Amino acid sequence: MASRLGQIPERLLGQLWKERAARQGVFRSKSGRRYRVIYPGRSSSGAGPDFRGAVLEEEGVGLVTGDVELHLDEKDWRSHGHGTDPRYNGVVLHAGVEGESGTTTLQNGNQVPVITLEGMLNGGGGESSPSPLWELLSVRGYACPDTPGELVETLRRAGDAWFDEAAGGFRILLDAGEEPEETLYSGIMEALGYSQNRQGFLDLARMVPYQRLRACAMTGGGDDGASPIAHALLKAAGLQDAGTPKAGDAVLGGERQHLKWNTFRVRPSNHPRNRILGGARLLERYMPDSAW
């Protein structure tokens, strides 16, 4: 195998991943779990993982987003020093041609699966297999495109249809008498949850509606300089200890809520607490009469 590996340039491995990964039927980890590539990610020419922002479908888990690192021999992860480099903590999948390990350990202690690229290099199981993206779109009546032009047009039509569907949901709420500010606020909160925490953010928006947040914003900052909106949302979400009473607590009512949050394989910047803090800053910027 060593002589065979020596004949494969590293740059070719990245090119094959970019062109073939999403067409491969299934990749298997050493532990036997199956993975499918929805989007191989953006190739990176700088320091850090080979591909950024890949979208994967993991058997028994669902969609997973993160970075991918490729090696001819998976042992190169250690010899290249990736295991002690925090820039690789966003890796969710390690792919190699040769190796026996079932998992790879990141600098932060998390472990990610290792898959074999043997089938992809041989061209097996993937060239005639459509991308899972087209399997998803076919359910909605879209045919797999045959040319780049058809690809662009299909994605454009699918995007327009998705937008119209989302707008229709807002229209139903407005027609039912919901205030526009409340509808927009709930939509922003749902988007902050991504796919893994959408329901949690929607529940949080219902527990702390827009008008109550607006009342919190007019109370001004707390003694520790904390934003009253951020404090109210984090407290209701169960992501901040009640501690000493702060600005906005009287408006919030002092209740302590408990929501379920998914933090498994969620990147630090996408942790619910950080997403709530980002949403609070957006609300503070555009909320009328905010004292913050």
Secondary structure, DSSP 8 states (H G I E B T S, - for coil): -HHHHHTS-HHHHHHHHHHHGGG-S-EEBTTS-EEEEEE--EE--SSS-SEEEEEEEETTTEEEEEEEEEEEETTHHHHTTGGG-GGGTTEEEEEEEE---SEEE-TTS-EEEEEE-HHHHHTTTTTTS--HHHHHHHTTT----SSHHHHHHHHHHHHHHHHHHHHHHHHHHHHTT--HHHHHHHHHHHHHTTTTSHHHHHHHHHHS-HHHHHHHHTT---TT---HHHHHHHHHHT-S---S--TTHHHHTS---------TT--GGGSHHHHHHHHHHHHHHH-TT---
